[in-house]
């Protein structure tokens, strides 16, 4: 069963065609929408990447080009659109309405629109992607897979904030968490690597990249996660501050004579390792600067590692120990120096990193005698979306 996976941003469309039954990736690509100067890239598995500048007015035009390309007689990965059994869409925020993936319906889309206020930058673009596909593929079943769904197993004492309860009752102010498809995928893969079922293990997952979050997964269910009402809470990230005293907002409003929205813009887009280092939001450039003696870059490295380490310690306490810690996403998968910084000093609580395995980027990074395994597992959120979509479509027949 071939599934087209669509991940729409406000001015972009990421796409893949996968067969989740075989774990086969047929093709992938990206569209950057900017009118007459839009860019389109396409890579058929086993072939070279193709990139072009093309005029694309909107998401619908982009989806049409995707379909024309994947069915092209010379470069396509399938012969006909009829080979696409369904479309799986990433939807960032499901609020409390969705604890699992669902097939698209008018009622489902209405609830997604109601949740726009919880994710004003993401949900509108995701919704636009669904409408674009419906316009071009009206008879193809579609599913929504939510970033927040995996975290809906948290208990109230984990997801509520210690503010008047009426704000939760009236406005649903609470922790939701994000990166759920990634945390779900790597925690399940970790269980498999340990030779156990997800229901038999306790896993701490560290999805760390430009955006990052950690989750405590107990017997297949999330019991806590670092991101909150929005993706701003939690770890120090590329441009996001992560955890800080809420009074910082009003303090900066007063000192800089700016609005709350302007402060949030600073905390979301000008903070994190970029704000501390003054170099970049990319740890690769920060690492280079740190190696050359840049003290602010060195501080940024230490802050990034300290926050991840703190959440690992927090979740070890909540879980009462763990079977494994998983590193994934851009930094987690590729920055051996950062993994070493995070794990250093945790030996006494059962986390022992093997330096040589870490440098070689092996799957198991821990020493043979480490009570808690350290695993490196590349994430695959698109495969989760494809699997959930295929399952929903099969069950609906």
Secondary structure, DSSP 8 states (H G I E B T S, - for coil): -EEEEEEEETTEEEEEEEETTTTEEEEEEEEE--EEEEEEEEEETTS--EEEEEEE-SHHHHHHHHHHHHT-TTT-SSS-GGGEEEEEEEES--TTT-SS-EE--HHHHHHHHHGGGGSTTTHHHHHHHHHHHHHH-TTSEEEEEETTGGGGG--HHHH--SS-HHHHHHH--S---S-HHHHHHHHHHHHHHTTS-GGG-EEEEEEESSSEEEEEEETTEEEEES--SSTTSSS--SS---S--THHHHHHHHHHT--HHHHHHHHHHS-HHHHHHSS-S-HHHHHHHHHTT-HHHHHHHHHHHHHHHHHHHHHHHHHTS-SEEEEEHHHHHH-HHHHHHHHTT-GGGTB-B-HHHHHHT-SB-B-TT-SBEEEE----HHHHHHHHHHHHHHHH-
